[in-house]
């Protein structure tokens, strides 16, 4: 299974709030490497979203599961 396939599989299982955060991260990362074709994401918006993630127990639980899965595959 490729990395993209693994990512898609995890995205399918993840709650929408986590999918939104991953999408925002990816768009932000792409904008740093290709500013002509990417959407602009306001820094304040990203900071607000990160703060919301830090306080969201569902996201924290998902991250704990992902971290545990990562530990067992490395």
PDB file of N, CA, C and O in Angstrom:
ATOM      1  N   UNK A   1       0.853  -1.178   0.000  1.00  0.00           N
ATOM      2  CA  UNK A   1       0.000   0.000   0.000  1.00  0.00           C
ATOM      3  C   UNK A   1       0.900   1.243   0.000  1.00  0.00           C
ATOM      4  O   UNK A   1       1.853   1.335   0.774  1.00  0.00           O
ATOM      5  N   UNK A   2       0.580   2.190  -0.877  1.00  0.00           N
ATOM      6  CA  UNK A   2       1.385   3.407  -0.960  1.00  0.00           C
ATOM      7  C   UNK A   2       1.045   4.344   0.196  1.00  0.00           C
ATOM      8  O   UNK A   2       0.045   4.158   0.890  1.00  0.00           O
ATOM      9  N   UNK A   3       1.890   5.350   0.390  1.00  0.00           N
ATOM     10  CA  UNK A   3       1.627   6.344   1.433  1.00  0.00           C
ATOM     11  C   UNK A   3       0.324   7.083   1.171  1.00  0.00           C
ATOM     12  O   UNK A   3      -0.439   7.353   2.099  1.00  0.00           O
ATOM     13  N   UNK A   4       0.069   7.411  -0.092  1.00  0.00           N
ATOM     14  CA  UNK A   4      -1.179   8.100  -0.424  1.00  0.00           C
ATOM     15  C   UNK A   4      -2.384   7.235  -0.095  1.00  0.00           C
ATOM     16  O   UNK A   4      -3.387   7.733   0.416  1.00  0.00           O
ATOM     17  N   UNK A   5      -2.292   5.959  -0.382  1.00  0.00           N
ATOM     18  CA  UNK A   5      -3.391   5.044  -0.069  1.00  0.00           C
ATOM     19  C   UNK A   5      -3.599   4.945   1.439  1.00  0.00           C
ATOM     20  O   UNK A   5      -4.735   4.930   1.915  1.00  0.00           O
ATOM     21  N   UNK A   6      -2.501   4.879   2.187  1.00  0.00           N
ATOM     22  CA  UNK A   6      -2.604   4.844   3.647  1.00  0.00           C
ATOM     23  C   UNK A   6      -3.259   6.111   4.178  1.00  0.00           C
ATOM     24  O   UNK A   6      -4.119   6.056   5.056  1.00  0.00           O
ATOM     25  N   UNK A   7      -2.844   7.255   3.637  1.00  0.00           N
ATOM     26  CA  UNK A   7      -3.416   8.525   4.064  1.00  0.00           C
ATOM     27  C   UNK A   7      -4.903   8.576   3.758  1.00  0.00           C
ATOM     28  O   UNK A   7      -5.699   8.981   4.606  1.00  0.00           O
ATOM     29  N   UNK A   8      -5.281   8.172   2.566  1.00  0.00           N
ATOM     30  CA  UNK A   8      -6.699   8.176   2.182  1.00  0.00           C
ATOM     31  C   UNK A   8      -7.506   7.258   3.106  1.00  0.00           C
ATOM     32  O   UNK A   8      -8.631   7.586   3.482  1.00  0.00           O
ATOM     33  N   UNK A   9      -6.939   6.131   3.464  1.00  0.00           N
ATOM     34  CA  UNK A   9      -7.616   5.195   4.360  1.00  0.00           C
ATOM     35  C   UNK A   9      -7.834   5.837   5.733  1.00  0.00           C
ATOM     36  O   UNK A   9      -8.910   5.708   6.318  1.00  0.00           O
ATOM     37  N   UNK A  10      -6.827   6.517   6.237  1.00  0.00           N
ATOM     38  CA  UNK A  10      -6.950   7.175   7.536  1.00  0.00           C
ATOM     39  C   UNK A  10      -7.936   8.340   7.475  1.00  0.00           C
ATOM     40  O   UNK A  10      -8.695   8.564   8.418  1.00  0.00           O
ATOM     41  N   UNK A  11      -7.924   9.079   6.370  1.00  0.00           N
ATOM     42  CA  UNK A  11      -8.854  10.200   6.209  1.00  0.00           C
ATOM     43  C   UNK A  11     -10.292   9.695   6.213  1.00  0.00           C
ATOM     44  O   UNK A  11     -11.174  10.326   6.796  1.00  0.00           O
ATOM     45  N   UNK A  12     -10.526   8.569   5.571  1.00  0.00           N
ATOM     46  CA  UNK A  12     -11.878   8.000   5.538  1.00  0.00           C
ATOM     47  C   UNK A  12     -12.391   7.689   6.945  1.00  0.00           C
ATOM     48  O   UNK A  12     -13.591   7.795   7.200  1.00  0.00           O
ATOM     49  N   UNK A  13     -11.507   7.312   7.847  1.00  0.00           N
ATOM     50  CA  UNK A  13     -11.900   6.940   9.212  1.00  0.00           C
ATOM     51  C   UNK A  13     -11.940   8.124  10.168  1.00  0.00           C
ATOM     52  O   UNK A  13     -12.538   8.033  11.240  1.00  0.00           O
ATOM     53  N   UNK A  14     -11.312   9.231   9.792  1.00  0.00           N
ATOM     54  CA  UNK A  14     -11.157  10.376  10.696  1.00  0.00           C
ATOM     55  C   UNK A  14     -12.429  11.221  10.756  1.00  0.00           C
ATOM     56  O   UNK A  14     -13.188  11.275   9.788  1.00  0.00           O
ATOM     57  N   UNK A  15     -12.661  11.880  11.895  1.00  0.00           N
ATOM     58  CA  UNK A  15     -13.796  12.800  11.994  1.00  0.00           C
ATOM     59  C   UNK A  15     -13.572  14.022  11.105  1.00  0.00           C
ATOM     60  O   UNK A  15     -12.434  14.381  10.802  1.00  0.00           O
ATOM     61  N   UNK A  16     -14.665  14.653  10.693  1.00  0.00           N
ATOM     62  CA  UNK A  16     -14.573  15.798   9.780  1.00  0.00           C
ATOM     63  C   UNK A  16     -13.683  16.907  10.326  1.00  0.00           C
ATOM     64  O   UNK A  16     -12.979  17.566   9.560  1.00  0.00           O
ATOM     65  N   UNK A  17     -13.704  17.118  11.624  1.00  0.00           N
ATOM     66  CA  UNK A  17     -12.888  18.197  12.193  1.00  0.00           C
ATOM     67  C   UNK A  17     -11.397  17.936  11.977  1.00  0.00           C
ATOM     68  O   UNK A  17     -10.633  18.863  11.710  1.00  0.00           O
ATOM     69  N   UNK A  18     -10.992  16.684  12.093  1.00  0.00           N
ATOM     70  CA  UNK A  18      -9.587  16.344  11.866  1.00  0.00           C
ATOM     71  C   UNK A  18      -9.242  16.431  10.381  1.00  0.00           C
ATOM     72  O   UNK A  18      -8.154  16.879  10.021  1.00  0.00           O
ATOM     73  N   UNK A  19     -10.162  16.007   9.526  1.00  0.00           N
ATOM     74  CA  UNK A  19      -9.944  16.104   8.081  1.00  0.00           C
ATOM     75  C   UNK A  19      -9.751  17.561   7.683  1.00  0.00           C
ATOM     76  O   UNK A  19      -8.895  17.873   6.855  1.00  0.00           O
ATOM     77  N   UNK A  20     -10.541  18.449   8.266  1.00  0.00           N
ATOM     78  CA  UNK A  20     -10.410  19.877   7.972  1.00  0.00           C
ATOM     79  C   UNK A  20      -9.030  20.387   8.367  1.00  0.00           C
ATOM     80  O   UNK A  20      -8.416  21.150   7.623  1.00  0.00           O
ATOM     81  N   UNK A  21      -8.544  19.975   9.520  1.00  0.00           N
ATOM     82  CA  UNK A  21      -7.229  20.412   9.977  1.00  0.00           C
ATOM     83  C   UNK A  21      -6.122  19.885   9.069  1.00  0.00           C
ATOM     84  O   UNK A  21      -5.176  20.606   8.751  1.00  0.00           O
ATOM     85  N   UNK A  22      -6.241  18.644   8.659  1.00  0.00           N
ATOM     86  CA  UNK A  22      -5.237  18.064   7.763  1.00  0.00           C
ATOM     87  C   UNK A  22      -5.251  18.792   6.427  1.00  0.00           C
ATOM     88  O   UNK A  22      -4.193  19.087   5.872  1.00  0.00           O
ATOM     89  N   UNK A  23      -6.434  19.083   5.907  1.00  0.00           N
ATOM     90  CA  UNK A  23      -6.544  19.823   4.652  1.00  0.00           C
ATOM     91  C   UNK A  23      -5.904  21.205   4.774  1.00  0.00           C
ATOM     92  O   UNK A  23      -5.157  21.629   3.893  1.00  0.00           O
ATOM     93  N   UNK A  24      -6.197  21.895   5.856  1.00  0.00           N
ATOM     94  CA  UNK A  24      -5.608  23.225   6.059  1.00  0.00           C
ATOM     95  C   UNK A  24      -4.086  23.149   6.137  1.00  0.00           C
ATOM     96  O   UNK A  24      -3.387  23.995   5.581  1.00  0.00           O
ATOM     97  N   UNK A  25      -3.581  22.140   6.823  1.00  0.00           N
ATOM     98  CA  UNK A  25      -2.131  21.953   6.902  1.00  0.00           C
ATOM     99  C   UNK A  25      -1.542  21.739   5.511  1.00  0.00           C
ATOM    100  O   UNK A  25      -0.533  22.350   5.158  1.00  0.00           O
ATOM    101  N   UNK A  26      -2.174  20.870   4.723  1.00  0.00           N
ATOM    102  CA  UNK A  26      -1.672  20.576   3.392  1.00  0.00           C
ATOM    103  C   UNK A  26      -1.704  21.819   2.499  1.00  0.00           C
ATOM    104  O   UNK A  26      -0.740  22.088   1.782  1.00  0.00           O
ATOM    105  N   UNK A  27      -2.797  22.571   2.537  1.00  0.00           N
ATOM    106  CA  UNK A  27      -2.888  23.785   1.731  1.00  0.00           C
ATOM    107  C   UNK A  27      -1.839  24.814   2.149  1.00  0.00           C
ATOM    108  O   UNK A  27      -1.242  25.485   1.307  1.00  0.00           O
ATOM    109  N   UNK A  28      -1.627  24.928   3.440  1.00  0.00           N
ATOM    110  CA  UNK A  28      -0.622  25.859   3.951  1.00  0.00           C
ATOM    111  C   UNK A  28       0.771  25.437   3.480  1.00  0.00           C
ATOM    112  O   UNK A  28       1.565  26.268   3.038  1.00  0.00           O
ATOM    113  N   UNK A  29       1.052  24.164   3.579  1.00  0.00           N
ATOM    114  CA  UNK A  29       2.354  23.650   3.156  1.00  0.00           C
ATOM    115  C   UNK A  29       2.560  23.880   1.660  1.00  0.00           C
ATOM    116  O   UNK A  29       3.640  24.288   1.234  1.00  0.00           O
ATOM    117  N   UNK A  30       1.525  23.619   0.866  1.00  0.00           N
ATOM    118  CA  UNK A  30       1.631  23.835  -0.577  1.00  0.00           C
ATOM    119  C   UNK A  30       1.855  25.312  -0.905  1.00  0.00           C
ATOM    120  O   UNK A  30       2.600  25.641  -1.828  1.00  0.00           O
ATOM    121  N   UNK A  31       1.212  26.192  -0.151  1.00  0.00           N
ATOM    122  CA  UNK A  31       1.348  27.617  -0.434  1.00  0.00           C
ATOM    123  C   UNK A  31       2.779  28.101  -0.203  1.00  0.00           C
ATOM    124  O   UNK A  31       3.233  29.036  -0.862  1.00  0.00           O
ATOM    125  N   UNK A  32       3.479  27.476   0.719  1.00  0.00           N
ATOM    126  CA  UNK A  32       4.871  27.844   0.972  1.00  0.00           C
ATOM    127  C   UNK A  32       5.779  27.423  -0.179  1.00  0.00           C
ATOM    128  O   UNK A  32       6.800  28.061  -0.435  1.00  0.00           O
ATOM    129  N   UNK A  33       5.405  26.349  -0.872  1.00  0.00           N
ATOM    130  CA  UNK A  33       6.248  25.816  -1.946  1.00  0.00           C
ATOM    131  C   UNK A  33       5.809  26.260  -3.337  1.00  0.00           C
ATOM    132  O   UNK A  33       6.580  26.143  -4.290  1.00  0.00           O
ATOM    133  N   UNK A  34       4.598  26.761  -3.469  1.00  0.00           N
ATOM    134  CA  UNK A  34       4.101  27.191  -4.772  1.00  0.00           C
ATOM    135  C   UNK A  34       3.106  28.333  -4.580  1.00  0.00           C
ATOM    136  O   UNK A  34       1.906  28.136  -4.773  1.00  0.00           O
ATOM    137  N   UNK A  35       3.578  29.520  -4.206  1.00  0.00           N
ATOM    138  CA  UNK A  35       2.677  30.623  -3.856  1.00  0.00           C
ATOM    139  C   UNK A  35       1.806  31.128  -5.005  1.00  0.00           C
ATOM    140  O   UNK A  35       0.766  31.734  -4.747  1.00  0.00           O
ATOM    141  N   UNK A  36       2.193  30.902  -6.268  1.00  0.00           N
ATOM    142  CA  UNK A  36       1.402  31.429  -7.380  1.00  0.00           C
ATOM    143  C   UNK A  36       0.064  30.712  -7.537  1.00  0.00           C
ATOM    144  O   UNK A  36      -0.909  31.321  -7.983  1.00  0.00           O
ATOM    145  N   UNK A  37      -0.003  29.432  -7.180  1.00  0.00           N
ATOM    146  CA  UNK A  37      -1.209  28.656  -7.459  1.00  0.00           C
ATOM    147  C   UNK A  37      -1.983  28.251  -6.214  1.00  0.00           C
ATOM    148  O   UNK A  37      -2.985  27.544  -6.323  1.00  0.00           O
ATOM    149  N   UNK A  38      -1.557  28.670  -5.061  1.00  0.00           N
ATOM    150  CA  UNK A  38      -2.220  28.207  -3.845  1.00  0.00           C
ATOM    151  C   UNK A  38      -3.132  29.273  -3.260  1.00  0.00           C
ATOM    152  O   UNK A  38      -3.023  30.462  -3.559  1.00  0.00           O
ATOM    153  N   UNK A  39      -4.041  28.790  -2.408  1.00  0.00           N
ATOM    154  CA  UNK A  39      -4.909  29.709  -1.688  1.00  0.00           C
ATOM    155  C   UNK A  39      -4.112  30.340  -0.546  1.00  0.00           C
ATOM    156  O   UNK A  39      -3.194  29.725  -0.004  1.00  0.00           O
ATOM    157  N   UNK A  40      -4.468  31.551  -0.194  1.00  0.00           N
ATOM    158  CA  UNK A  40      -3.816  32.213   0.929  1.00  0.00           C
ATOM    159  C   UNK A  40      -4.606  31.914   2.187  1.00  0.00           C
ATOM    160  O   UNK A  40      -5.820  32.112   2.230  1.00  0.00           O
ATOM    161  N   UNK A  41      -3.925  31.445   3.195  1.00  0.00           N
ATOM    162  CA  UNK A  41      -4.560  31.143   4.474  1.00  0.00           C
ATOM    163  C   UNK A  41      -4.035  32.144   5.492  1.00  0.00           C
ATOM    164  O   UNK A  41      -2.827  32.250   5.701  1.00  0.00           O
ATOM    165  N   UNK A  42      -4.928  32.864   6.113  1.00  0.00           N
ATOM    166  CA  UNK A  42      -4.520  33.869   7.090  1.00  0.00           C
ATOM    167  C   UNK A  42      -3.905  33.190   8.299  1.00  0.00           C
ATOM    168  O   UNK A  42      -4.424  32.186   8.786  1.00  0.00           O
ATOM    169  N   UNK A  43      -2.806  33.734   8.780  1.00  0.00           N
ATOM    170  CA  UNK A  43      -2.121  33.169   9.931  1.00  0.00           C
ATOM    171  C   UNK A  43      -3.030  33.130  11.150  1.00  0.00           C
ATOM    172  O   UNK A  43      -3.012  32.159  11.907  1.00  0.00           O
ATOM    173  N   UNK A  44      -3.824  34.178  11.346  1.00  0.00           N
ATOM    174  CA  UNK A  44      -4.744  34.188  12.482  1.00  0.00           C
ATOM    175  C   UNK A  44      -5.698  33.008  12.423  1.00  0.00           C
ATOM    176  O   UNK A  44      -5.995  32.389  13.444  1.00  0.00           O
ATOM    177  N   UNK A  45      -6.176  32.701  11.232  1.00  0.00           N
ATOM    178  CA  UNK A  45      -7.098  31.584  11.064  1.00  0.00           C
ATOM    179  C   UNK A  45      -6.427  30.267  11.452  1.00  0.00           C
ATOM    180  O   UNK A  45      -7.032  29.437  12.131  1.00  0.00           O
ATOM    181  N   UNK A  46      -5.201  30.077  11.030  1.00  0.00           N
ATOM    182  CA  UNK A  46      -4.475  28.856  11.357  1.00  0.00           C
ATOM    183  C   UNK A  46      -4.251  28.762  12.866  1.00  0.00           C
ATOM    184  O   UNK A  46      -4.422  27.698  13.460  1.00  0.00           O
ATOM    185  N   UNK A  47      -3.872  29.871  13.474  1.00  0.00           N
ATOM    186  CA  UNK A  47      -3.653  29.863  14.921  1.00  0.00           C
ATOM    187  C   UNK A  47      -4.937  29.539  15.672  1.00  0.00           C
ATOM    188  O   UNK A  47      -4.918  28.786  16.646  1.00  0.00           O
ATOM    189  N   UNK A  48      -6.053  30.106  15.221  1.00  0.00           N
ATOM    190  CA  UNK A  48      -7.339  29.815  15.852  1.00  0.00           C
ATOM    191  C   UNK A  48      -7.691  28.340  15.710  1.00  0.00           C
ATOM    192  O   UNK A  48      -8.177  27.718  16.654  1.00  0.00           O
ATOM    193  N   UNK A  49      -7.448  27.790  14.540  1.00  0.00           N
ATOM    194  CA  UNK A  49      -7.753  26.384  14.310  1.00  0.00           C
ATOM    195  C   UNK A  49      -6.867  25.473  15.154  1.00  0.00           C
ATOM    196  O   UNK A  49      -7.336  24.467  15.685  1.00  0.00           O
ATOM    197  N   UNK A  50      -5.598  25.822  15.278  1.00  0.00           N
ATOM    198  CA  UNK A  50      -4.700  25.032  16.124  1.00  0.00           C
ATOM    199  C   UNK A  50      -5.130  25.082  17.585  1.00  0.00           C
ATOM    200  O   UNK A  50      -5.059  24.079  18.296  1.00  0.00           O
ATOM    201  N   UNK A  51      -5.576  26.253  18.026  1.00  0.00           N
ATOM    202  CA  UNK A  51      -6.058  26.373  19.400  1.00  0.00           C
ATOM    203  C   UNK A  51      -7.308  25.520  19.599  1.00  0.00           C
ATOM    204  O   UNK A  51      -7.459  24.854  20.624  1.00  0.00           O
ATOM    205  N   UNK A  52      -8.195  25.546  18.618  1.00  0.00           N
ATOM    206  CA  UNK A  52      -9.402  24.726  18.701  1.00  0.00           C
ATOM    207  C   UNK A  52      -9.042  23.246  18.742  1.00  0.00           C
ATOM    208  O   UNK A  52      -9.660  22.476  19.477  1.00  0.00           O
ATOM    209  N   UNK A  53      -8.042  22.844  17.953  1.00  0.00           N
ATOM    210  CA  UNK A  53      -7.592  21.449  17.962  1.00  0.00           C
ATOM    211  C   UNK A  53      -7.055  21.056  19.332  1.00  0.00           C
ATOM    212  O   UNK A  53      -7.332  19.963  19.828  1.00  0.00           O
ATOM    213  N   UNK A  54      -6.294  21.943  19.931  1.00  0.00           N
ATOM    214  CA  UNK A  54      -5.688  21.650  21.227  1.00  0.00           C
ATOM    215  C   UNK A  54      -6.748  21.428  22.295  1.00  0.00           C
ATOM    216  O   UNK A  54      -6.513  20.720  23.274  1.00  0.00           O
ATOM    217  N   UNK A  55      -7.910  22.033  22.105  1.00  0.00           N
ATOM    218  CA  UNK A  55      -8.980  21.921  23.101  1.00  0.00           C
ATOM    219  C   UNK A  55     -10.059  20.915  22.726  1.00  0.00           C
ATOM    220  O   UNK A  55     -11.023  20.747  23.473  1.00  0.00           O
ATOM    221  N   UNK A  56      -9.922  20.249  21.595  1.00  0.00           N
ATOM    222  CA  UNK A  56     -10.942  19.313  21.123  1.00  0.00           C
ATOM    223  C   UNK A  56     -10.577  17.890  21.553  1.00  0.00           C
ATOM    224  O   UNK A  56      -9.602  17.327  21.056  1.00  0.00           O
ATOM    225  N   UNK A  57     -11.351  17.303  22.474  1.00  0.00           N
ATOM    226  CA  UNK A  57     -11.008  15.964  22.961  1.00  0.00           C
ATOM    227  C   UNK A  57     -11.089  14.889  21.879  1.00  0.00           C
ATOM    228  O   UNK A  57     -10.344  13.911  21.936  1.00  0.00           O
ATOM    229  N   UNK A  58     -11.975  15.047  20.896  1.00  0.00           N
ATOM    230  CA  UNK A  58     -12.063  14.069  19.811  1.00  0.00           C
ATOM    231  C   UNK A  58     -10.785  14.052  18.986  1.00  0.00           C
ATOM    232  O   UNK A  58     -10.274  12.987  18.638  1.00  0.00           O
ATOM    233  N   UNK A  59     -10.275  15.231  18.678  1.00  0.00           N
ATOM    234  CA  UNK A  59      -9.044  15.314  17.894  1.00  0.00           C
ATOM    235  C   UNK A  59      -7.871  14.774  18.697  1.00  0.00           C
ATOM    236  O   UNK A  59      -7.024  14.059  18.161  1.00  0.00           O
ATOM    237  N   UNK A  60      -7.821  15.110  19.966  1.00  0.00           N
ATOM    238  CA  UNK A  60      -6.734  14.608  20.803  1.00  0.00           C
ATOM    239  C   UNK A  60      -6.773  13.081  20.892  1.00  0.00           C
ATOM    240  O   UNK A  60      -5.726  12.434  20.893  1.00  0.00           O
ATOM    241  N   UNK A  61      -7.970  12.504  20.968  1.00  0.00           N
ATOM    242  CA  UNK A  61      -8.104  11.044  21.010  1.00  0.00           C
ATOM    243  C   UNK A  61      -7.635  10.431  19.690  1.00  0.00           C
ATOM    244  O   UNK A  61      -6.941   9.414  19.689  1.00  0.00           O
ATOM    245  N   UNK A  62      -8.009  11.042  18.575  1.00  0.00           N
ATOM    246  CA  UNK A  62      -7.571  10.559  17.264  1.00  0.00           C
ATOM    247  C   UNK A  62      -6.048  10.633  17.135  1.00  0.00           C
ATOM    248  O   UNK A  62      -5.417   9.707  16.626  1.00  0.00           O
ATOM    249  N   UNK A  63      -5.472  11.727  17.594  1.00  0.00           N
ATOM    250  CA  UNK A  63      -4.019  11.872  17.531  1.00  0.00           C
ATOM    251  C   UNK A  63      -3.319  10.810  18.383  1.00  0.00           C
ATOM    252  O   UNK A  63      -2.264  10.302  18.003  1.00  0.00           O
ATOM    253  N   UNK A  64      -3.900  10.482  19.516  1.00  0.00           N
ATOM    254  CA  UNK A  64      -3.331   9.436  20.363  1.00  0.00           C
ATOM    255  C   UNK A  64      -3.348   8.094  19.642  1.00  0.00           C
ATOM    256  O   UNK A  64      -2.382   7.335  19.718  1.00  0.00           O
ATOM    257  N   UNK A  65      -4.437   7.800  18.947  1.00  0.00           N
ATOM    258  CA  UNK A  65      -4.535   6.555  18.182  1.00  0.00           C
ATOM    259  C   UNK A  65      -3.511   6.539  17.056  1.00  0.00           C
ATOM    260  O   UNK A  65      -2.828   5.537  16.844  1.00  0.00           O
ATOM    261  N   UNK A  66      -3.407   7.644  16.338  1.00  0.00           N
ATOM    262  CA  UNK A  66      -2.441   7.733  15.237  1.00  0.00           C
ATOM    263  C   UNK A  66      -1.018   7.569  15.753  1.00  0.00           C
ATOM    264  O   UNK A  66      -0.213   6.861  15.147  1.00  0.00           O
ATOM    265  N   UNK A  67      -0.706   8.217  16.867  1.00  0.00           N
ATOM    266  CA  UNK A  67       0.633   8.095  17.454  1.00  0.00           C
ATOM    267  C   UNK A  67       0.938   6.658  17.847  1.00  0.00           C
ATOM    268  O   UNK A  67       2.047   6.171  17.625  1.00  0.00           O
ATOM    269  N   UNK A  68      -0.041   5.983  18.429  1.00  0.00           N
ATOM    270  CA  UNK A  68       0.153   4.594  18.833  1.00  0.00           C
ATOM    271  C   UNK A  68       0.355   3.693  17.612  1.00  0.00           C
ATOM    272  O   UNK A  68       1.216   2.813  17.621  1.00  0.00           O
ATOM    273  N   UNK A  69      -0.444   3.916  16.563  1.00  0.00           N
ATOM    274  CA  UNK A  69      -0.288   3.146  15.332  1.00  0.00           C
ATOM    275  C   UNK A  69       1.095   3.381  14.714  1.00  0.00           C
ATOM    276  O   UNK A  69       1.731   2.454  14.212  1.00  0.00           O
ATOM    277  N   UNK A  70       1.539   4.622  14.760  1.00  0.00           N
ATOM    278  CA  UNK A  70       2.848   4.961  14.215  1.00  0.00           C
ATOM    279  C   UNK A  70       3.948   4.226  14.986  1.00  0.00           C
ATOM    280  O   UNK A  70       4.879   3.682  14.391  1.00  0.00           O
ATOM    281  N   UNK A  71       3.831   4.216  16.306  1.00  0.00           N
ATOM    282  CA  UNK A  71       4.843   3.562  17.138  1.00  0.00           C
ATOM    283  C   UNK A  71       4.937   2.085  16.811  1.00  0.00           C
ATOM    284  O   UNK A  71       6.027   1.513  16.832  1.00  0.00           O
ATOM    285  N   UNK A  72       3.799   1.455  16.506  1.00  0.00           N
ATOM    286  CA  UNK A  72       3.821   0.021  16.246  1.00  0.00           C
ATOM    287  C   UNK A  72       4.253  -0.317  14.829  1.00  0.00           C
ATOM    288  O   UNK A  72       4.553  -1.475  14.540  1.00  0.00           O
ATOM    289  N   UNK A  73       4.291   0.684  13.924  1.00  0.00           N
ATOM    290  CA  UNK A  73       4.704   0.399  12.544  1.00  0.00           C
ATOM    291  C   UNK A  73       6.139   0.780  12.259  1.00  0.00           C
ATOM    292  O   UNK A  73       6.683   0.412  11.217  1.00  0.00           O
ATOM    293  N   UNK A  74       6.762   1.512  13.170  1.00  0.00           N
ATOM    294  CA  UNK A  74       8.137   1.957  12.931  1.00  0.00           C
ATOM    295  C   UNK A  74       9.118   0.947  13.458  1.00  0.00           C
ATOM    296  O   UNK A  74      10.328   1.146  13.349  1.00  0.00           O
TER     297      UNK A  74
END
